[in-house]
Amino acid sequence: MHIYDTLTAAVADLEKRGYEYDFNLAQDCIECKSLDLQLMPEEFEIEEFYRFEGMTDPGDSAVIYAISSPVGNLKGVLIDAYGAYAENISPELLDKLKIHHDS
């Protein structure tokens, strides 16, 4: 696993390593708006994840997930604030992210 000082550095390195797409959370899936694609929890894997703590504001804390999927042979990143994903998403998606968030 790599060590990054900033979220920006993590994103830049992951992009260099082929994680080229941006994923966002939806209610029961993650979506890639640039491809108009939705992936259900069973259609993607979390290859790596990194936590970033807010230096002055705990509200600035975030997790970046390196995502891969055999659907379209895609790799990309999902960035989310700590705890924010817990609202309004399915239990299946929450479980998939929580396994890595709480590790």
DSSP file (Angstrom, degrees, kcal/mol; ACC not computed):
  #  RESIDUE AA STRUCTURE BP1 BP2  ACC     N-H-->O    O-->H-N    N-H-->O    O-->H-N    TCO  KAPPA ALPHA  PHI   PSI    X-CA   Y-CA   Z-CA
    1    1 A M              0   0    0      0, 0.0     2,-0.1     0, 0.0    47,-0.0   0.000 360.0 360.0 360.0 143.8    0.0    0.0    0.0
    2    2 A H        -     0   0    0      8,-0.0     2,-0.5     1,-0.0     8,-0.0  -0.422 360.0-134.5 -86.5 162.7    1.2    3.5   -0.8
    3    3 A I        -     0   0    0     -2,-0.1     2,-0.4    47,-0.0    47,-0.0  -0.987  23.2-174.9-120.5 128.0    1.5    6.4    1.6
    4    4 A Y        -     0   0    0     -2,-0.5     3,-0.1     1,-0.1     4,-0.0  -0.948  24.3-155.4-124.3 142.7    0.2    9.8    0.5
    5    5 A D  S    S+     0   0    0     -2,-0.4     2,-0.3     1,-0.1    -1,-0.1   0.785  81.9  24.2 -82.4 -29.6    0.5   13.2    2.3
    6    6 A T  S  > S-     0   0    0      1,-0.1     4,-1.8    46,-0.0    -1,-0.1  -0.926  72.6-120.7-136.5 158.7   -2.6   14.7    0.5
    7    7 A L  H  > S+     0   0    0     -2,-0.3     4,-2.6     1,-0.2     5,-0.2   0.886 115.1  56.6 -61.0 -40.4   -5.7   13.6   -1.2
    8    8 A T  H  > S+     0   0    0      1,-0.2     4,-2.4     2,-0.2    -1,-0.2   0.900 106.0  49.4 -60.3 -42.7   -4.5   15.4   -4.3
    9    9 A A  H  > S+     0   0    0      2,-0.2     4,-2.3     1,-0.2    -1,-0.2   0.888 110.7  50.8 -64.7 -39.3   -1.3   13.3   -4.4
   10   10 A A  H  X S+     0   0    0     -4,-1.8     4,-2.7     2,-0.2     5,-0.2   0.937 111.1  47.5 -63.7 -46.8   -3.3   10.1   -4.0
   11   11 A V  H  X S+     0   0    0     -4,-2.6     4,-2.5     1,-0.2    -2,-0.2   0.926 111.9  50.5 -60.8 -45.1   -5.6   10.9   -6.9
   12   12 A A  H  X S+     0   0    0     -4,-2.4     4,-1.9     1,-0.2    -1,-0.2   0.916 113.4  44.7 -60.9 -44.5   -2.6   11.9   -9.1
   13   13 A D  H  X S+     0   0    0     -4,-2.3     4,-1.6     2,-0.2    -1,-0.2   0.916 112.2  51.0 -68.2 -42.4   -0.8    8.6   -8.4
   14   14 A L  H  <>S+     0   0    0     -4,-2.7     5,-2.7     1,-0.2    -2,-0.2   0.899 108.8  52.3 -62.0 -39.3   -3.9    6.5   -8.8
   15   15 A E  H ><5S+     0   0    0     -4,-2.5     3,-1.7     1,-0.2    -1,-0.2   0.915 107.3  52.2 -61.3 -42.4   -4.6    8.1  -12.1
   16   16 A K  H 3<5S+     0   0    0     -4,-1.9    -1,-0.2     1,-0.3    -2,-0.2   0.827 106.9  54.6 -60.8 -31.3   -1.0    7.3  -13.2
   17   17 A R  T 3<5S-     0   0    0     -4,-1.6    -1,-0.3    -5,-0.1    -2,-0.2   0.248 131.6 -91.0 -90.4  13.4   -1.7    3.7  -12.3
   18   18 A G  T < 5S+     0   0    0     -3,-1.7     2,-1.8     1,-0.2    57,-0.2   0.467  85.3 131.0  98.8   1.9   -4.7    3.5  -14.5
   19   19 A Y      < +     0   0    0     -5,-2.7    57,-0.3     1,-0.2    -1,-0.2  -0.608  27.2 151.6 -86.1  79.9   -7.6    4.6  -12.1
   20   20 A E        +     0   0    0     -2,-1.8     2,-0.3    55,-0.8    56,-0.2   0.634  36.6  79.0 -93.7 -16.4   -8.9    7.0  -14.7
   21   21 A Y  E     -a   76   0A   0     54,-1.8    56,-2.7    -3,-0.2     2,-0.5  -0.669  67.8-133.9-100.0 151.0  -12.6    7.2  -14.0
   22   22 A D  E     -a   77   0A   0     -2,-0.3    11,-0.4    54,-0.2     2,-0.3  -0.891  21.9-163.7-101.1 125.2  -14.4    9.2  -11.3
   23   23 A F  E     -a   78   0A   0     54,-3.2    56,-0.6    -2,-0.5     2,-0.3  -0.820   2.6-164.9-107.2 149.5  -17.1    7.3   -9.4
   24   24 A N  E     -D   31   0B   0      7,-2.3     7,-2.8    -2,-0.3     2,-0.3  -0.928  26.4-104.9-127.8 153.7  -19.9    8.9   -7.3
   25   25 A L  E     +D   30   0B   0     -2,-0.3     2,-0.2     5,-0.2     5,-0.2  -0.599  36.4 178.4 -77.9 137.8  -22.2    7.3   -4.7
   26   26 A A        -     0   0    0      3,-2.7    64,-0.2    -2,-0.3     5,-0.0  -0.677  48.4 -84.8-121.9-177.0  -25.8    6.8   -5.6
   27   27 A Q  S    S+     0   0    0     -2,-0.2    63,-3.6     1,-0.2    66,-0.2   0.917 119.8   3.6 -61.5 -46.1  -28.5    5.2   -3.5
   28   28 A D  S    S+     0   0    0     61,-0.2     2,-0.3    65,-0.1    -1,-0.2   0.236 131.9  22.4-125.7  13.9  -27.8    1.5   -4.3
   29   29 A C  S    S-     0   0    0     11,-0.2    -3,-2.7    12,-0.1     2,-0.4  -0.920  74.9-101.8-158.0 178.1  -24.7    1.7   -6.6
   30   30 A I  E     -DE  25  39B   0      9,-2.4     9,-3.2    -2,-0.3     2,-0.4  -0.898  39.1-154.5-109.1 152.0  -21.7    3.7   -7.6
   31   31 A E  E     -DE  24  38B   0     -7,-2.8    -7,-2.3    -2,-0.4     2,-0.6  -0.954  19.6-152.6-131.7 148.5  -21.9    5.6  -10.9
   32   32 A C  E >>> - E   0  37B   0      5,-2.9     5,-2.0    -2,-0.4     3,-0.8  -0.935  12.7-169.6-114.3 103.2  -19.6    6.9  -13.5
   33   33 A K  G >45S+     0   0    0     -2,-0.6     3,-0.5   -11,-0.4    -1,-0.1   0.838  82.6  60.7 -65.9 -33.7  -21.3    9.9  -15.0
   34   34 A S  G 345S+     0   0    0    -12,-0.3    -1,-0.2     1,-0.2    -2,-0.0   0.781 116.8  32.9 -66.4 -24.4  -18.8   10.3  -17.9
   35   35 A L  G <45S-     0   0    0     -3,-0.8    -1,-0.2     2,-0.1    -2,-0.2   0.420 104.7-126.3-105.4  -1.8  -19.7    6.7  -19.1
   36   36 A D  T <<5 +     0   0    0     -4,-0.7     2,-0.4    -3,-0.5    -3,-0.2   0.947  64.0 143.7  51.3  52.0  -23.4    6.9  -18.0
   37   37 A L  E   < -E   32   0B   0     -5,-2.0    -5,-2.9     2,-0.0     2,-0.4  -0.950  39.8-162.0-128.4 139.4  -22.7    3.7  -16.1
   38   38 A Q  E     -E   31   0B   0     -2,-0.4     2,-0.5    -7,-0.2    -7,-0.2  -0.973   7.0-160.8-119.8 137.4  -23.9    2.3  -12.8
   39   39 A L  E     -E   30   0B   0     -9,-3.2    -9,-2.4    -2,-0.4     5,-0.1  -0.974  10.5-143.1-120.2 124.7  -22.2   -0.5  -10.9
   40   40 A M    >   -     0   0    0     -2,-0.5     3,-2.5   -11,-0.2     4,-0.3  -0.399  37.1 -98.2 -76.0 161.2  -24.0   -2.5   -8.2
   41   41 A P  G >  S+     0   0    0      0, 0.0     3,-1.0     0, 0.0    -1,-0.1   0.825 125.0  53.0 -52.7 -34.9  -21.9   -3.6   -5.1
   42   42 A E  G 3  S+     0   0    0      1,-0.2     3,-0.0     3,-0.0    -2,-0.0   0.551 101.0  63.5 -78.4  -5.4  -21.3   -7.0   -6.6
   43   43 A E  G <  S+     0   0    0     -3,-2.5    28,-0.6    26,-0.1     2,-0.3   0.380 103.0  45.0-100.5   3.3  -20.0   -5.5   -9.8
   44   44 A F    <   -     0   0    0     -3,-1.0     2,-0.3    -4,-0.3    25,-0.2  -0.971  62.8-147.2-143.9 160.4  -16.9   -3.8   -8.4
   45   45 A E  E     -B   68   0A   0     23,-2.9    23,-2.3    -2,-0.3     2,-0.8  -0.940  18.9-129.6-124.2 148.1  -14.0   -4.4   -6.0
   46   46 A I  E     +B   67   0A   0     -2,-0.3    21,-0.2    21,-0.2     3,-0.1  -0.881  27.3 177.5 -96.0 109.2  -12.2   -2.0   -3.7
   47   47 A E  E     -     0   0A   0     19,-2.7     2,-0.3    -2,-0.8    -1,-0.2   0.867  65.1  -5.0 -81.3 -39.6   -8.5   -2.6   -4.5
   48   48 A E  E     -B   66   0A   0     18,-1.1    18,-2.9     2,-0.0     2,-0.3  -0.961  60.3-166.5-148.7 159.4   -7.1    0.0   -2.2
   49   49 A F  E     -B   65   0A   0     -2,-0.3     2,-0.4    16,-0.2    16,-0.2  -0.985   1.9-164.6-151.3 150.7   -8.3    2.8    0.1
   50   50 A Y  E     -B   64   0A   0     14,-2.1    14,-2.5    -2,-0.3     2,-0.4  -0.999  10.5-144.8-138.8 136.6   -6.7    5.7    1.9
   51   51 A R  E     -B   63   0A   0     -2,-0.4     2,-0.4    12,-0.2    12,-0.2  -0.792   9.7-165.9-101.3 143.6   -7.9    7.9    4.7
   52   52 A F  E     -B   62   0A   0     10,-3.0    10,-2.5    -2,-0.4     2,-0.4  -0.991   9.5-149.6-130.4 124.7   -7.2   11.6    5.1
   53   53 A E        -     0   0    0     -2,-0.4     2,-0.3     8,-0.2     8,-0.1  -0.748  24.0-113.7 -94.1 136.9   -7.8   13.4    8.3
   54   54 A G        -     0   0    0     -2,-0.4     7,-0.1     4,-0.3    -1,-0.0  -0.550  21.3-149.5 -67.2 125.8   -8.7   17.1    8.3
   55   55 A M  S    S+     0   0    0     -2,-0.3    -1,-0.2     1,-0.2    -2,-0.0   0.897  91.2   7.8 -66.9 -41.1   -5.8   19.0    9.9
   56   56 A T  S    S+     0   0    0      1,-0.3    -1,-0.2    -3,-0.0    -2,-0.1   0.639 134.0  42.3-114.1 -21.5   -8.0   21.8   11.4
   57   57 A D    >   -     0   0    0      1,-0.1     3,-2.7    -4,-0.0    -1,-0.3  -0.960  60.9-153.5-133.2 114.2  -11.5   20.6   10.7
   58   58 A P  G >  S+     0   0    0      0, 0.0     3,-1.6     0, 0.0    -4,-0.3   0.752  96.2  71.1 -56.8 -22.0  -12.6   17.0   11.3
   59   59 A G  G 3  S+     0   0    0      1,-0.3    23,-0.0    -6,-0.1    -6,-0.0   0.637  87.2  65.0 -67.9 -13.4  -15.3   17.7    8.7
   60   60 A D  G <  S+     0   0    0     -3,-2.7    -1,-0.3    21,-0.1    -5,-0.1   0.404  75.5 119.2 -88.1   2.0  -12.5   17.7    6.1
   61   61 A S    <   +     0   0    0     -3,-1.6    21,-1.1    -4,-0.1     2,-0.3  -0.403  39.8 171.0 -69.7 144.6  -11.7   14.0    6.6
   62   62 A A  E     -BC  52  81A   0    -10,-2.5   -10,-3.0    19,-0.3     2,-0.4  -0.968  28.7-140.9-150.1 162.3  -12.1   11.8    3.6
   63   63 A V  E     -BC  51  80A   0     17,-3.2    17,-2.8    -2,-0.3     2,-0.5  -0.989  12.5-156.0-124.1 137.2  -11.6    8.3    2.2
   64   64 A I  E     -BC  50  79A   0    -14,-2.5   -14,-2.1    -2,-0.4     2,-0.5  -0.969   9.8-159.8-112.6 130.2  -10.4    7.6   -1.4
   65   65 A Y  E     -BC  49  78A   0     13,-3.2    13,-2.1    -2,-0.5     2,-0.7  -0.916  12.3-144.0-108.9 131.9  -11.3    4.2   -2.8
   66   66 A A  E     -BC  48  77A   0    -18,-2.9   -19,-2.7    -2,-0.5   -18,-1.1  -0.880  30.3-164.3 -92.5 114.8   -9.4    2.7   -5.8
   67   67 A I  E     -BC  46  76A   0      9,-3.3     9,-2.5    -2,-0.7     2,-0.3  -0.797  15.2-177.4-108.3 139.3  -12.2    0.8   -7.6
   68   68 A S  E     -BC  45  75A   0    -23,-2.3   -23,-2.9    -2,-0.4     7,-0.2  -0.967   2.3-175.6-130.1 153.9  -12.0   -1.8  -10.3
   69   69 A S  E   > - C   0  74A   0      5,-2.4     5,-1.3    -2,-0.3   -25,-0.2  -0.988  30.3-145.9-147.8 136.1  -14.7   -3.6  -12.2
   70   70 A P  T > 5S+     0   0    0      0, 0.0     2,-1.0     0, 0.0     3,-0.8   0.698  81.6  98.3 -70.7 -17.2  -14.8   -6.4  -14.7
   71   71 A V  G > 5S-     0   0    0    -28,-0.6     3,-0.6     1,-0.3    -2,-0.1  -0.613 115.2 -14.4 -70.7 105.2  -17.7   -4.6  -16.3
   72   72 A G  G 3 5S-     0   0    0     -2,-1.0    -1,-0.3     1,-0.2    -3,-0.0   0.546 107.7 -92.1  75.9   6.7  -15.9   -2.8  -19.1
   73   73 A N  G < 5S+     0   0    0     -3,-0.8     2,-0.2     1,-0.2    -1,-0.2   0.928  74.3 174.2  51.9  50.2  -12.6   -3.5  -17.4
   74   74 A L  E < < - C   0  69A   0     -5,-1.3    -5,-2.4    -3,-0.6     2,-0.4  -0.584  25.3-174.3 -94.6 148.9  -12.8   -0.2  -15.6
   75   75 A K  E     + C   0  68A   0     -7,-0.2   -54,-1.8    -2,-0.2   -55,-0.8  -0.994  24.5 132.3-136.5 137.1  -10.6    1.4  -12.9
   76   76 A G  E     -aC  21  67A   0     -9,-2.5    -9,-3.3    -2,-0.4     2,-0.4  -0.931  43.9 -95.0-164.1-173.2  -11.4    4.6  -11.1
   77   77 A V  E     -aC  22  66A   0    -56,-2.7   -54,-3.2    -2,-0.3     2,-0.4  -0.902  14.7-162.2-122.8 148.6  -11.6    6.4   -7.8
   78   78 A L  E     -aC  23  65A   0    -13,-2.1   -13,-3.2    -2,-0.4     2,-0.5  -0.997  12.1-165.4-125.5 123.4  -14.4    7.2   -5.4
   79   79 A I  E     + C   0  64A   0    -56,-0.6     2,-0.3    -2,-0.4   -15,-0.2  -0.938  14.9 167.9-112.7 130.5  -13.8   10.0   -2.9
   80   80 A D  E     - C   0  63A   0    -17,-2.8   -17,-3.2    -2,-0.5     2,-0.1  -1.000  34.5-116.9-144.9 144.5  -16.1   10.3    0.1
   81   81 A A  E >>  - C   0  62A   0     -2,-0.3     3,-1.2   -19,-0.3     4,-0.7  -0.482  52.2 -86.6 -72.4 146.9  -16.2   12.3    3.4
   82   82 A Y  T 34 S-     0   0    0    -21,-1.1    -1,-0.1     1,-0.3   -21,-0.1  -0.312 109.2  -2.8 -54.4 129.2  -16.1   10.1    6.5
   83   83 A G  T >4 S+     0   0    0      1,-0.1     3,-1.1    -3,-0.1     4,-0.3   0.200 102.7 104.8  79.0 -19.5  -19.6    9.2    7.5
   84   84 A A  G X4 S+     0   0    0     -3,-1.2     3,-1.2     1,-0.3    -2,-0.1   0.849  74.0  59.5 -66.3 -32.1  -21.3   11.1    4.7
   85   85 A Y  G 3< S+     0   0    0     -4,-0.7    -1,-0.3     1,-0.2     4,-0.1   0.674  85.5  79.3 -71.5 -14.4  -22.0    7.9    2.7
   86   86 A A  G <  S+     0   0    0     -3,-1.1     3,-0.4     2,-0.1     2,-0.4   0.730  80.4  79.8 -67.2 -21.2  -24.1    6.4    5.6
   87   87 A E  S <  S-     0   0    0     -3,-1.2     3,-0.1    -4,-0.3    -4,-0.0  -0.720 105.0  -4.6 -90.5 134.9  -27.1    8.5    4.7
   88   88 A N  S    S+     0   0    0     -2,-0.4     2,-0.3     1,-0.2    -1,-0.2   0.721  98.7 112.4  64.5  27.6  -29.4    7.5    1.8
   89   89 A I  S    S-     0   0    0     -3,-0.4   -61,-0.2    -4,-0.1    -1,-0.2  -0.927  71.3 -93.7-126.6 160.6  -27.5    4.5    0.4
   90   90 A S     >  -     0   0    0    -63,-3.6     4,-2.6    -2,-0.3     5,-0.2  -0.235  30.1-118.0 -68.1 154.5  -28.5    0.9    0.4
   91   91 A P  H  > S+     0   0    0      0, 0.0     4,-2.6     0, 0.0     5,-0.2   0.860 114.7  55.8 -59.0 -35.2  -27.3   -1.5    3.2
   92   92 A E  H  > S+     0   0    0      2,-0.2     4,-1.9     1,-0.2     5,-0.1   0.919 110.7  42.8 -64.7 -44.1  -25.4   -3.6    0.6
   93   93 A L  H  > S+     0   0    0      2,-0.2     4,-2.2     1,-0.2     5,-0.2   0.912 113.6  52.3 -69.2 -41.7  -23.5   -0.6   -0.7
   94   94 A L  H  X S+     0   0    0     -4,-2.6     4,-3.0     1,-0.2    -2,-0.2   0.919 109.2  50.4 -58.6 -44.6  -22.9    0.6    2.9
   95   95 A D  H  X S+     0   0    0     -4,-2.6     4,-1.9     1,-0.2    -1,-0.2   0.904 108.7  51.7 -61.6 -42.0  -21.5   -2.8    3.9
   96   96 A K  H  X S+     0   0    0     -4,-1.9     4,-0.7     1,-0.2    -1,-0.2   0.922 117.4  38.0 -62.7 -43.8  -19.1   -2.9    0.9
   97   97 A L  H >X S+     0   0    0     -4,-2.2     4,-2.3     1,-0.2     3,-0.5   0.873 112.1  57.8 -74.6 -37.3  -17.7    0.5    1.8
   98   98 A K  H 3X S+     0   0    0     -4,-3.0     4,-2.6    -5,-0.2     5,-0.2   0.846  95.3  64.3 -65.5 -34.9  -17.7    0.0    5.5
   99   99 A I  H 3< S+     0   0    0     -4,-1.9     4,-0.3     1,-0.2    -1,-0.2   0.906 114.9  32.4 -53.2 -42.7  -15.6   -3.1    5.4
  100  100 A H  H << S+     0   0    0     -4,-0.7     3,-0.4    -3,-0.5    -2,-0.2   0.796 115.6  57.4 -87.2 -30.9  -12.8   -1.0    4.0
  101  101 A H  H  < S+     0   0    0     -4,-2.3    -2,-0.2     1,-0.2    -3,-0.2   0.900 112.4  40.3 -66.3 -41.0  -13.6    2.2    5.9
  102  102 A D     <        0   0    0     -4,-2.6    -1,-0.2     1,-0.2    -2,-0.2   0.470 360.0 360.0 -90.5  -2.3  -13.4    0.6    9.3
  103  103 A S              0   0    0     -3,-0.4    -1,-0.2    -4,-0.3    -2,-0.1   0.514 360.0 360.0 -64.3 360.0  -10.4   -1.6    8.7
